[in-house]
Each structure stands twice: as C-alpha cells, then as structure tokens.
Amino acid sequence: MGGIADVARAASVSKSTASRALTGAGYVSDETRARVRAAAEALGYVATTSAVSLVTGRTQTIGVVMPALDRWFFAQVLEGIQDALLERRYDLALYGAQPGSDARREMFEHFLARKRFDGLIAVGIEPSARELERLVSFGKPVVSVGGYDVGTNAVSIDDAAAARIATEHLLGLGHRSIAFLGGDPDGHRTSFGDAHRLEGYIDAMRDAGCAASIQQVRSAVTVPGGYGAAVELLGDRRTRPTALVGVCDEVAVGAIIAARRLGIRVPEGLSVVGIDDHAYAEMFSLTTLQQKPHQQGRAAVQLLMWQLDDPAAPTHRIYEASPLIVRNSTAAIDDDASAIVGVGR
Amino acid sequence: MGGIADVARAASVSKSTASRALTGAGYVSDETRARVRAAAEALGYVATTSAVSLVTGRTQTIGVVMPALDRWFFAQVLEGIQDALLERRYDLALYGAQPGSDARREMFEHFLARKRFDGLIAVGIEPSARELERLVSFGKPVVSVGGYDVGTNAVSIDDAAAARIATEHLLGLGHRSIAFLGGDPDGHRTSFGDAHRLEGYIDAMRDAGCAASIQQVRSAVTVPGGYGAAVELLGDRRTRPTALVGVCDEVAVGAIIAARRLGIRVPEGLSVVGIDDHAYAEMFSLTTLQQKPHQQGRAAVQLLMWQLDDPAAPTHRIYEASPLIVRNSTAAIDDDASAIVGVGR
C-alpha cells in the first residue's frame, strides 16, 4: 500500500493537492480529483481518519437531522445529501428528531454537544427556543432545508408562492369553494414550510375576494392522513368544496383515493392540486407544483462545504424553482354539470 | 461542568460503571443507566469522543448500508435502528448503496476500509463476490436485515414461508390462475428476500398442482411499478388471472389502483394479496402478511451490540413472525359470477 507521497507522485500533483483531492477539504478541480483518486486506487491508498483529522482538524462527517424518514420529501433530500457527501468522501451521521420525542431531546442535548461532525444539515426542522440556543452554541455551520431560516444558510422552494400559484390555478378555472387540506391535527408534524403554504393559500383566496370560503382541514401529512380527512370532508355533498389544495402531494393523492371511493369523479366533480411532484403524482394524473428535493439536498451540501472552506462566506438563501405541472386532476368548474349531478343523484 | 468521577459519585456507582452507562459499551441495567444519565445531565457532563475512544477502543458509530431510502421497508428499518442506537448513544453513519451505483462502489471500496464504525448493519443487500470479500476483510461485526445471511447475524421474516402462505390463502379460496407480481425488470433492485418470496409462491403453486399456471410478471418494486405492470397484465381479459400475489404491499397497492382504473372490482373480479402490512394497506383494505421492519431494525442493533460485547457470541438468525391479516382484497372465486361477466361484457 502506497503513502500520500506515492499517490501525489503518480498523479503528478503536490502532496497537499493530493490530500485535498482525497479528503474533499478545499478546492480541487474535478479533473485533478479524478486523477488523484485513480492513482490512490491503483496504489491501494486509503486515507486514515486520524491522519486526515490531523491535517484538516475535521471529523469529515456531516450530521443530518430530520423529523421523519418515511416521507418522500425527506427520503429524497437524504439521498441528495448522501450522494453529494459520498463524492466528497464525507460520512453522513443521521439523527431522527420527531418533535416531542426522546430521540429529538437526545439529539439537541447530547449529540450536538459531542461535536462529532463538522457541520449540520437540518431538514424540515422548526426548532424550539431551547433548541435554537443549542444550535447556536454548537458553533459550526448549519444549513436548513425546507425549514426555518433564521440566520443560517437555507434551501427550499418558496412555499408561500407555491401554494399561492396552486390556489390561483384553481381560481383561474372558476373555482370559488376551495379548501386547503393538510396540517397535523396535533400540530406536531406541521413543518415550517407547511405553515407558509397555508399562508399562500389564504393570501390568494383573500386577494380573489374569496375570504369567506377559506377553510383549512387538518390531517396528518401522509397519504392515509389525506384520505381520512377527505372522506370526512367530501362525505357531505352540501358542504363539499369544488376544489382542494393539498399541503403536499401525499395528502392530495389521499384525497383523490377518497374521492374515488365516494364515487366522486376527478376532475369532473372535484379538482385537486398538490405540491411536490411526488413519485406517485403521474400515476394519479395529479396537477402539482414541482420541487426536486434531491437537488435541494445536494445544494445544502454545497452551501455547507462553502462555509467550511470559508467561515467568512456570506449566508445564502436558495429558493428552488417550483413550476406548475398541469395534469388531469384539475378542470374548469362546470356549473351546469354540477347542477345536473345535484339533481340527478 | 463535572467530570466522570463527579457523575459516578452522584449516581453512587463506580467510574467504570458510569462510563459504561454513558457510552453504551458493556452491560448496565436499565435502572442504573437511567440514574447515571440523570446525574450526568444534572452536572452538564458530556462524554467527549476522544475520551470515550481511549477507554473503549470504539468509535461509538454503527454503519448502516441500504440500497434505497425511499421504500417503506427501508425507512422503517432505519427508524428502528436509529431509535435503538440513540438509546445507547451511538451514532449512525448512513451509506446509500444502490446496486451498480458509484455510491455503492465507494462504500465497499473506500468507506469500509476507513473503519470509522464499530459494526455494520446491511439492509436488503445482496453482495457481489467482491463485496463479500471486502465485508470479510472489514473484520468487524455485521448484521444483515432482510438480506443475505451467509455466516452473519441476520434478521428477517421467513420470506419463502410468507409468500407460500399468501399463495395458499388464494388457493384455499378456489383460485387457480394466480400470478406473482414484482421483481425488477433489470434485476438490479431485486433483493435477496424478494427472490425467496418468488420461490415460496412457486412451491405453493406446484404443491397444489397448479404448476402450469405459474406466472411471474416483473415490475419495479414500487407502487407505480406495480401499477404499470398490472395495467398491462390485467388489460387483456382472456389472459387475466383471477388473483395476484404482490412481492410486497407497494406492488399490490399499485395493482389495486390499476384494477380500479380498468373497472375491475377488487375482490369480486380480482383478489390481491401483499406482504408487509404497509402504512397504506388499511386504506386499500389489502389482505397481507404482516411484518414489522421497525422491530427488525431494533433487533439488528441488539444482535450487533451483543457481538460487540462478546466477540465469541454465536451467530444468530432471527425470523420475525409474519401473520396473515385478512382484509377485503381477497375473496372466494365465484365461477358463476365470472362466467356471467365473461358473457356480459
């Protein structure tokens, strides 16, 4: 097995460049990194942790904290972070932090203090005052994805704008009775972004003179959650809205499944729009605002590495674009048809 | 901030017991651990990594490698592992390892060699010969969940038995034309467990004298994958089976969505059974074999810790029970009804 000097010689670069290329600490061009890695591989060279730490003063580990793993958004962000970290040969230390859980308390009280990572990516986290205090005393770079953005680097879509566009799409199709579906019953899992989406919906309704029709129906932010809430909401034809904005695609898909079960045709009897462009969106012909959380995860790593390399770098706030994808779950309201259905059944 | 000696004194235990209680290395009763932790918290004591490593020779980190993060099974296992590790104050280092990916190659070639974890939990991994060689030379405890079990500790359901019971449930209802749905078209994402499930189905069909009806329809192991394959399979009434065994609930749910779209009633026109008891199973009234991957994740940590504490401990193979949950997606075949439908449409 060769040493770093052998690797540097084989790749025709300096030892420090070889070290940067192998550890991911500091800038190296893609071409150089590829060459150094090929040389290291040919020589069977593996940078040992202790040696790397001595050179860089880093743990070469990034902590990722998220409240849930079993939602599409979080899994996608995590994959994006993972991919970007692997390219830089950083380890990913994962911490679950469901609001109110022991695990979350452990995370903020114990694991942060242990400082076993160089920086932290917080996904969909809305920290309490106590938790914010802990984050500040952590004293290392923090990037927020789809969560709070008080003074940290942050990546997300513009949640309020996305929900506003979704609502305005329905308003433009003639709908006036539009409900907003989603938001956890006990408030525990409602994320920062979800609250902004509700605001965007409310603003659009107010601006269109539909303030009286504003209605939020709470539900767990999952497919079964949206399903359960929609069965209840849609069950009574007299109070049934003509359209729904789902807080995310999972809730919107749940509503479509509920509508089918109740014999309500989508989009003829009910228009549904979501936010996400989830893996299931196409299967349900769901009109939605598209986001790419995988890319958000990659962007978060980029921002974190930037700040690690240059602690004086300015704080960045990245808004990912979220274009409207019109599929077949939304349609212009047909007053005659709904009148006929009202009489006919 | 107090030292370990202060913590030990406050909790009325020896320093080594206090250390074990705080690091999770070695046996301490739950009662003692709780007392020591309370004392440590009151004193603001946090074990630093380097100090812990000096005492125990451990990194206090467990590596977890899995091919996908966005499937229910993997997310659930990961949450179970996370919960159990947090209780022991171990860190979780996560590695994605989609078959054939650069990330997977990096994992086996680079991260394993770096040995930054005390043990590894491999979830749904079917290693190549080269990868197995790397795992062996890793030289630390490995536990497999829902994957291969060649000489390592392993946790899973009995996949072959689960698929056999699912198939026999349909055979018992009078079905003879039963297809098996699932298994990736390119073979990349077909896990070890999925292959065993296919075997269980084939064995049950053979034993029932239905060898001629054996039919595997490949699909990606996701809801949209099952949906797409089922649309094709069920589209032609002349060759349509009367029942389906899904390789997992996601595929089975996709088939139910496809059936609804094609106007085929479940269970009257098609019986569907899955394996998992996925979060969506109840919403679709899916008959399924229940497994609890969260518990499998916890059990994997238990086995790993056991082996860390006692390297001479025997290798264990845990089969989690997977009871049949009968809901409303399966029914006795009604020869008259199907004959009438055959004529009528």
Boltz contact constraints between the chains, C-beta under 6 A:
constraints:
  - contact:
      token1: [A, 46]
      token2: [B, 113]
      max_distance: 6.0
  - contact:
      token1: [A, 49]
      token2: [B, 116]
      max_distance: 6.0
  - contact:
      token1: [A, 69]
      token2: [B, 75]
      max_distance: 6.0
  - contact:
      token1: [A, 69]
      token2: [B, 78]
      max_distance: 6.0
  - contact:
      token1: [A, 69]
      token2: [B, 79]
      max_distance: 6.0
  - contact:
      token1: [A, 70]
      token2: [B, 75]
      max_distance: 6.0
  - contact:
      token1: [A, 75]
      token2: [B, 69]
      max_distance: 6.0
  - contact:
      token1: [A, 75]
      token2: [B, 70]
      max_distance: 6.0
  - contact:
      token1: [A, 78]
      token2: [B, 69]
      max_distance: 6.0
  - contact:
      token1: [A, 79]
      token2: [B, 69]
      max_distance: 6.0
  - contact:
      token1: [A, 82]
      token2: [B, 96]
      max_distance: 6.0
  - contact:
      token1: [A, 86]
      token2: [B, 103]
      max_distance: 6.0
  - contact:
      token1: [A, 86]
      token2: [B, 106]
      max_distance: 6.0
  - contact:
      token1: [A, 91]
      token2: [B, 93]
      max_distance: 6.0
  - contact:
      token1: [A, 92]
      token2: [B, 94]
      max_distance: 6.0
  - contact:
      token1: [A, 93]
      token2: [B, 91]
      max_distance: 6.0
  - contact:
      token1: [A, 93]
      token2: [B, 93]
      max_distance: 6.0
  - contact:
      token1: [A, 94]
      token2: [B, 92]
      max_distance: 6.0
  - contact:
      token1: [A, 94]
      token2: [B, 94]
      max_distance: 6.0
  - contact:
      token1: [A, 96]
      token2: [B, 82]
      max_distance: 6.0
  - contact:
      token1: [A, 103]
      token2: [B, 86]
      max_distance: 6.0
  - contact:
      token1: [A, 106]
      token2: [B, 86]
      max_distance: 6.0
  - contact:
      token1: [A, 113]
      token2: [B, 46]
      max_distance: 6.0
  - contact:
      token1: [A, 116]
      token2: [B, 49]
      max_distance: 6.0
  - contact:
      token1: [A, 224]
      token2: [B, 283]
      max_distance: 6.0
  - contact:
      token1: [A, 227]
      token2: [B, 283]
      max_distance: 6.0
  - contact:
      token1: [A, 283]
      token2: [B, 224]
      max_distance: 6.0
  - contact:
      token1: [A, 283]
      token2: [B, 227]
      max_distance: 6.0
